[in-house]
């Protein structure tokens, strides 16, 4: 029975197949069993079990096993080998060979204790509930006529409590007590009076009445169904697929994450090893499946993990991984809390490879965080440098960092909101002032334009006068203006006017007047004449 409990096999839906060879010859009996419904096969590998080296066939539905029971025990002779026989029997019949004999005597107290432990209730409460159900069943049976009851005068004789019997009559059956009474029966009125005035009397029950086969069957079915429900109600951890491809596909996980999920399944005491092996096989994809293809389905999970570790686990030793951990620094734009989590993930790999003791994780994480975090403000705020000798736990440190980050983010958003509202108020005030003084501003702009135009005219007149003065010969000592004009005379003439409006003293990029193409063409002709005259004079001087 221990094998069925450990493997999670439903005994009520299972049969035992003996004589199997674990070869292709067994397909004959499998084809016969397949006709009754879907099933799964479990090989009995427990040497202490009486069904050692046999197969347990567990059907999915009760109807399938009900149909199969009609032909059990069943013997099938192999068509390919006449000496090979397959025997299909129920687990309760296997050891003795006699129908109805039970291999495992029922231990109701053990089953009730197991039920109480899995339901989280006290054993006393579960036992009281079962006894209450038995009592209700017996009360229901009291209303039905019993085969041992005898009628006298049309009324059934009520059996009294054994404690109320005289000292020589305790423990006697009801018929014996009735026969020991005087043969003179009381009258109907006295009998009616005695029935009304006497206290209610209980029926003495034997062991068969207290524990009838129907009640036993109900309790056993309830316990088995509760056991089955508890097994199937275990929350299954969804494993993401792993194939070992490089680069890693988007819908898959890396090997370290996948292996941590398998370790979580192995830590579950309610999950049999065969179920963990099944979950491993279901989550693997090619080419990872090729690594474990040679293993049997009933192989323990540790062998599967050993094969996969040799193919996909890191081959660097702990010292190299610890050196990489010391070079892990905060990336640009990365939050301090995210950097701390990345440090812990890297250090966990170092611990698995034996580079650092598990007890020093908090110490090394805090030390490297102070080295590699570029936010000195948060380190100073939380006084992390002073906590190196007595580092906080990782969860506590992460909570401190996230709290400080949230506080700084709230302060920055409040500051931006306040500064933005101040700028908006200043812009509204400036717009109001500009609207109120529109006329004054326009008049001031017009006056400035007129003044600029007068200055341009004066500047152009001054330039023309200076050019004329530079052409008149003087036998006297040249003045400073003449020297400057002489120096300018040696330079090839350039444009002195605006290419947009034709006025002197400014260029087109700074011109605010209307375009005057006629004046611009005149000034260009003058410029060409001056440049030509200058070129002619220059050539003559060079020839002399």
C-alpha positions in Angstrom: 0.0 0.0 0.0 3.0 2.3 0.6 3.9 2.1 -3.1 0.4 3.2 -4.1 0.4 6.1 -1.6 3.8 7.4 -2.7 3.0 7.1 -6.4 -0.4 8.7 -6.1 -2.1 5.7 -7.8 -5.9 5.4 -7.3 -6.3 1.8 -6.2 -10.0 1.8 -7.0 -9.3 2.5 -10.7 -6.2 0.2 -11.1 -5.4 -3.3 -12.1 -2.2 -5.4 -11.9 -0.7 -6.9 -15.0 1.8 -9.7 -14.3 4.0 -11.5 -16.8 5.1 -8.4 -18.6 8.5 -8.5 -20.4 8.9 -4.7 -20.9 9.4 -5.4 -24.6 7.3 -5.0 -27.7 5.5 -8.3 -26.8 3.6 -6.4 -24.1 1.7 -4.5 -26.8 -0.8 -7.4 -27.1 -2.2 -7.0 -23.6 -2.0 -3.2 -23.9 -4.2 -3.3 -26.9 -6.8 -5.4 -25.0 -6.8 -3.0 -22.1 -7.0 0.0 -24.4 -10.5 -1.1 -25.4 -11.9 -0.2 -22.0 -10.7 3.4 -21.9 -7.7 5.7 -21.4 -5.1 4.7 -18.8 -1.5 5.3 -17.7 1.2 2.7 -16.8 3.2 2.7 -13.6 6.1 0.2 -13.2 6.4 -1.2 -9.6 10.0 -0.6 -8.7 9.6 -1.1 -4.9 11.1 -4.4 -3.9 9.1 -4.5 -0.7 5.8 -4.4 -2.7 4.2 -7.7 -3.5 3.7 -6.5 -7.1 7.4 -5.9 -7.7 8.3 -5.9 -11.5 4.7 -5.9 -12.5 2.7 -3.1 -14.1 -0.1 -1.0 -12.6 -2.7 0.1 -15.1 -4.6 3.1 -13.8 -7.7 4.1 -15.7 -9.0 7.7 -16.0 -12.7 6.9 -15.3 -14.7 4.7 -13.0 -16.8 3.4 -15.9 -13.7 1.9 -17.6 -12.7 -0.1 -14.5 -16.3 -1.2 -14.0 -16.5 -2.7 -17.4 -13.1 -4.4 -17.0 -14.1 -6.0 -13.7 -16.7 -8.1 -15.5 -13.9 -10.2 -17.0 -11.4 -10.2 -14.2 -9.3 -12.2 -13.4 -8.3 -12.3 -17.1 -5.5 -14.4 -18.6 -4.1 -13.6 -22.1 -1.8 -16.0 -24.0 0.6 -14.2 -26.3 0.1 -15.0 -30.0 3.8 -14.6 -30.8 5.0 -16.7 -27.9 2.7 -19.4 -26.6 4.6 -19.8 -23.4 4.0 -16.1 -22.5 0.9 -15.4 -20.4 -0.4 -12.1 -19.1 -2.6 -12.0 -16.0 -4.8 -9.1 -15.2 -6.2 -8.9 -11.7 -7.3 -6.4 -9.1 -4.9 -5.3 -6.4 -7.2 -6.7 -3.7 -7.1 -10.2 -5.3 -3.5 -10.5 -6.3 -1.8 -11.9 -3.1 -4.3 -14.6 -2.2 -5.9 -15.3 -5.5 -9.4 -15.6 -4.0 -12.0 -13.1 -5.0 -12.9 -10.6 -2.3 -9.8 -11.2 -0.2 -8.0 -8.0 0.6 -4.2 -7.7 0.6 -4.2 -4.6 2.7 -6.5 -4.8 5.8 -8.3 -1.5 6.2 -6.8 0.9 8.7 -9.6 3.5 9.2 -7.9 5.4 12.0 -4.8 5.9 9.9 -6.8 7.1 6.9 -8.9 9.5 9.2 -5.7 10.9 10.6 -4.3 11.4 7.1 -7.5 13.1 6.1 -7.4 15.4 9.2 -3.8 16.4 8.5 -4.5 17.3 4.8 -7.7 19.2 5.6 -6.0 21.2 8.4 -8.6 20.1 11.0 -8.0 18.4 14.3 -8.4 14.6 14.4 -11.0 14.8 17.1 -13.2 17.0 15.0 -12.9 14.7 12.0 -13.7 11.7 14.2 -16.7 13.4 15.6 -18.0 14.2 12.2 -17.6 10.6 11.1 -19.4 9.4 14.2 -22.2 11.9 13.7 -22.6 10.6 10.1 -22.7 7.0 11.4 -25.3 8.0 14.0 -27.5 9.6 11.4 -27.2 6.5 9.3 -28.3 4.4 12.2 -31.2 6.6 13.1 -32.4 6.2 9.5 -32.1 2.4 9.9 -34.2 2.5 13.1 -37.3 3.5 11.2 -36.9 0.4 9.0 -38.1 -3.1 10.3 -35.2 -5.3 11.6 -35.1 -8.9 10.9 -34.4 -9.8 14.5 -37.5 -7.9 15.8 -40.6 -10.1 16.9 -44.1 -8.8 17.1 -46.4 -9.4 20.0 -50.0 -8.3 19.7 -49.2 -6.2 16.6 -46.5 -4.0 18.4 -42.8 -4.5 18.0 -40.9 -5.4 21.2 -38.5 -2.6 22.2 -35.1 -3.8 23.4 -33.9 -2.0 26.5 -30.5 -0.7 27.5 -28.2 -3.5 28.8 -27.4 -1.4 31.9 -31.1 -1.5 32.8 -31.3 -5.3 32.8 -31.1 -7.4 36.0 -27.7 -8.8 36.9 -28.3 -12.1 35.3 -29.7 -10.9 32.0 -27.1 -8.3 30.8 -25.6 -9.1 27.5 -28.5 -11.5 26.5 -30.1 -10.9 23.1 -33.5 -9.3 23.0 -35.3 -12.6 22.2 -33.8 -14.3 25.3 -34.9 -11.4 27.5 -38.4 -11.5 26.0 -38.6 -15.3 26.7 -37.4 -14.8 30.3 -40.4 -12.5 31.0 -43.6 -14.0 32.5 -45.8 -15.5 29.9 -48.8 -13.4 31.1 -48.8 -10.4 28.9 -50.1 -7.1 30.3 -53.3 -5.6 29.0 -53.3 -3.1 26.2 -54.0 -0.1 28.5 -51.1 -0.9 30.9 -48.8 -1.5 28.0 -49.7 1.9 26.5 -49.2 3.5 29.9 -45.8 1.9 30.3 -44.8 3.0 26.8 -45.7 6.6 27.5 -44.2 6.9 31.0 -41.0 4.9 30.5 -37.9 6.7 29.3 -36.8 6.2 25.7 -34.8 3.0 25.4 -31.9 2.5 23.0 -31.4 -0.5 20.8 -28.4 -2.6 21.8 -26.1 -2.7 18.8 -23.5 -5.4 18.0 -20.2 -4.8 16.3 -21.7 -5.5 12.9 -24.4 -2.9 13.5 -21.9 -0.3 14.6 -19.6 -1.0 11.7 -21.7 -2.3 8.8 -20.0 -3.1 5.5 -22.0 -0.3 3.8 -20.6 2.3 6.2 -17.1 0.9 5.8 -17.4 1.2 2.0 -18.7 4.9 2.3 -15.8 5.8 4.6 -13.2 4.2 2.5 -14.5 5.8 -0.7 -14.6 9.2 1.1 -11.0 8.8 2.3 -9.8 7.7 -1.2 -11.6 10.5 -3.0 -10.2 13.0 -0.5 -6.7 11.6 -1.0 -7.2 11.8 -4.8 -8.6 15.3 -4.6 -5.7 16.5 -2.4 -3.2 15.1 -4.9 -4.8 16.7 -7.9 -5.6 19.9 -6.1 -1.9 20.7 -5.7 -1.2 23.9 -7.5 0.9 23.1 -10.5 3.8 25.4 -11.2 3.8 26.4 -14.9 7.2 25.8 -16.4 8.3 27.9 -19.3 9.9 25.8 -22.1 13.7 25.5 -22.3 15.5 24.4 -25.5 19.1 25.6 -25.0 19.1 27.5 -28.3 21.5 30.5 -28.8 20.3 33.2 -29.0 17.4 32.4 -26.6 13.9 32.6 -28.1 11.6 35.2 -26.7 9.0 32.7 -25.3 11.7 30.6 -23.5 13.6 31.1 -20.3 17.3 30.8 -19.5 18.7 27.7 -17.9 19.3 29.1 -14.5 15.7 30.3 -14.1 14.4 27.0 -15.5 16.5 25.0 -13.0 15.3 27.1 -10.1 11.8 26.2 -10.9 12.7 22.5 -11.0 14.3 22.9 -7.5 11.1 24.4 -6.3 9.2 21.3 -7.5 11.7 19.0 -5.8 11.2 20.8 -2.5 7.4 20.0 -2.6 6.9 16.9 -0.5 3.4 16.4 -1.9 4.7 15.9 -5.4 6.1 12.5 -6.2 9.5 12.2 -8.1 7.8 10.6 -11.1 5.6 13.7 -11.5 8.7 16.0 -11.4 10.3 13.9 -14.0 7.2 14.2 -16.2 7.2 18.0 -15.8 10.9 18.1 -16.8 10.3 16.1 -19.9 7.2 18.2 -20.9 9.1 21.5 -20.5 12.2 20.5 -22.6 12.4 21.3 -26.3 15.0 20.3 -28.9 18.0 20.3 -28.8 17.7 20.0 -24.9 15.6 16.9 -25.3 18.4 15.2 -27.3 20.7 15.4 -24.2 18.3 13.4 -22.0 16.8 11.2 -24.7 18.7 8.1 -23.5 17.2 8.2 -20.0 14.2 6.2 -19.0 10.9 7.9 -18.1 11.1 6.5 -14.5 14.6 8.0 -13.9 14.8 10.2 -10.8 14.9 14.0 -11.5 18.5 14.4 -10.1 19.9 12.3 -13.0 18.1 14.6 -15.5 19.5 17.7 -13.8 23.0 16.2 -13.8 22.8 15.6 -17.5 21.5 19.1 -18.3 24.0 20.8 -16.0 26.8 19.2 -17.9 25.4 20.6 -21.1 24.0 24.1 -20.2 25.3 25.1 -16.8 28.1 27.6 -16.5 31.6 26.1 -16.5 33.3 29.1 -14.8 34.6 28.5 -11.3 33.6 30.6 -8.3 36.7 32.8 -8.4 36.1 33.9 -12.0 32.5 34.6 -11.3 33.4 36.6 -8.2 35.8 38.7 -10.2 33.0 39.5 -12.7 30.8 40.4 -9.7 33.4 42.9 -8.5 33.4 44.5 -12.0 29.6 44.9 -12.1 28.8 48.6 -12.0 25.7 50.7 -12.4 24.6 51.3 -15.9 23.6 54.8 -17.2 20.0 55.5 -16.4 19.6 52.4 -14.1 17.9 52.9 -10.8 19.9 52.0 -7.6 17.2 49.4 -6.7 17.5 47.7 -10.1 21.3 47.7 -9.8 21.0 46.1 -6.3 18.8 43.3 -7.7 21.3 42.7 -10.5 24.1 42.4 -8.0 22.1 39.8 -6.0 21.4 37.7 -9.1 25.1 37.7 -10.1 26.2 36.8 -6.5 23.7 33.9 -6.3 25.5 32.3 -9.2 28.8 32.9 -7.5 27.5 31.1 -4.3 26.3 28.1 -6.4 29.8 27.7 -7.8 31.4 27.9 -4.4 33.1 31.3 -4.8 31.4 32.9 -1.8 29.8 31.5 1.4 26.1 31.9 1.5 26.3 33.7 4.9 28.4 36.5 3.4 25.9 37.5 0.7 24.5 40.6 2.4 28.1 41.8 3.2 29.4 41.5 -0.4 26.2 43.0 -1.9 26.4 46.1 0.2 30.1 46.5 -0.3 29.8 46.3 -4.1 26.8 48.5 -4.1 28.7 51.3 -2.4 31.6 50.8 -5.0 29.5 50.6 -8.1 26.5 52.9 -7.5 27.1 56.4 -8.9 24.3 58.1 -6.8 26.4 59.2 -3.9 23.4 61.2 -2.5 21.4 58.1 -1.8 24.4 56.3 -0.2 25.0 59.3 2.1 21.3 59.7 2.8 20.9 56.1 4.0 24.4 56.0 5.6 25.3 52.8 3.8 29.1 53.2 4.2 28.6 53.0 8.0 26.6 49.8 7.7 29.3 47.7 6.0 30.3 45.9 9.3 26.7 45.1 10.2 25.0 45.0 6.8 21.2 44.9 6.6 19.3 42.0 4.9 18.8 42.2 1.2 15.0 42.7 1.6 15.5 45.5 4.1 18.1 47.3 2.0 16.0 47.0 -1.2 13.0 48.5 0.7 15.1 51.4 1.9 16.3 52.2 -1.6 12.9 52.0 -3.2 11.4 54.2 -0.5 14.1 56.8 -1.0 13.7 56.7 -4.8 10.0 57.2 -4.5 10.5 60.1 -2.2 13.0 61.8 -4.6 10.7 61.2 -7.5 7.7 62.7 -5.7 9.8 65.8 -4.8 11.1 66.2 -8.4 7.6 66.0 -9.8 6.3 68.5 -7.3 9.2 70.9 -8.1 8.5 70.6 -11.9 4.8 71.3 -11.3 5.5 74.3 -9.2 8.1 75.8 -11.5 6.0 75.2 -14.5 3.0 77.0 -12.9 5.2 80.0 -12.1 6.4 80.3 -15.7 2.8 80.1 -16.9 1.8 82.9 -14.6 4.7 85.1 -15.8 3.8 84.5 -19.4 0.1 85.4 -18.8 1.2 88.6 -17.0 3.5 89.5 -19.9 0.7 88.8 -22.4 -1.7 91.0 -20.5 0.8 93.9 -20.4 1.6 93.6 -24.1 -2.1 93.7 -24.9 -2.7 96.8 -22.8 0.2 98.8 -24.4 -0.2 97.7 -28.0 -0.8 101.2 -29.4 2.2 102.7 -27.5 4.5 100.0 -28.6 3.5 100.3 -32.3 4.1 104.1 -32.2 7.5 103.6 -30.6 8.5 101.1 -33.2 7.5 103.5 -36.0 9.6 106.3 -34.5 12.6 103.9 -34.2 12.3 102.9 -37.9 12.3 106.6 -38.9 15.4 107.3 -36.8 17.2 104.4 -38.3 16.4 105.5 -41.8 17.8 109.0 -41.1 21.0 107.5 -39.7 21.4 105.4 -42.7 21.1 108.4 -45.0 23.6 110.3 -43.0 26.0 107.4 -43.0 25.7 107.0 -46.8 26.3 110.8 -47.3 29.4 110.6 -45.1 30.8 107.7 -47.0 30.3 109.5 -50.3 32.0 112.6 -49.0 34.9 110.6 -47.7 35.4 109.0 -51.1 35.5 112.4 -52.9 38.0 113.8 -50.4 40.2 110.8 -51.0 40.3 111.5 -54.8 41.4 115.3 -54.5 45.3 115.6 -54.7 46.9 117.4 -51.8 50.5 118.6 -51.8 50.4 119.2 -48.1 51.0 116.6 -45.4 48.2 114.1 -45.6 45.9 114.1 -42.6 44.7 111.0 -40.7 41.5 110.9 -42.8 43.5 111.0 -46.0 45.8 108.3 -44.8 42.9 106.1 -43.9 41.2 106.9 -47.2 44.5 106.0 -49.0 44.6 102.8 -47.2 41.0 102.1 -48.3 41.9 103.1 -51.9 44.4 100.3 -52.1 41.6 97.8 -51.5 39.3 96.7 -54.3 35.9 98.4 -53.9 33.1 96.3 -52.2 29.4 96.6 -52.0 28.3 99.4 -49.5 24.6 99.0 -49.9 21.8 96.7 -49.1 20.9 94.1 -51.8 17.2 94.3 -50.8 16.3 98.0 -50.5 19.4 99.6 -52.1 20.1 101.9 -49.1 23.6 102.3 -47.6 24.8 101.3 -44.2 23.3 97.9 -43.7 22.9 94.5 -45.3 20.0 92.5 -46.5 19.8 90.2 -43.4 19.2 93.2 -41.2 16.9 95.0 -43.6 13.3 95.8 -42.4 12.3 97.9 -45.5 10.5 97.0 -48.7 12.5 95.7 -51.6 13.7 98.3 -54.2 15.1 96.4 -57.2 15.6 99.6 -59.3 17.9 101.2 -56.7 19.7 98.0 -56.2 20.5 97.7 -59.9 21.8 101.3 -60.0 24.1 100.7 -57.1 25.4 97.4 -58.7 26.3 99.3 -61.9 28.2 101.9 -59.8 30.0 99.1 -58.0 31.0 97.4 -61.2 32.3 100.7 -62.6 34.4 101.4 -59.5 35.8 97.8 -59.5 36.6 98.1 -63.2 38.4 101.4 -62.7 40.3 100.0 -59.7 41.4 97.0 -61.7 42.6 99.2 -64.6 44.7 101.4 -62.3 46.1 98.4 -60.6 47.1 96.8 -63.8 48.9 100.0 -65.0 50.8 100.2 -61.7 52.0 96.6 -62.1 53.1 97.2 -65.7 55.1 100.3 -64.7 
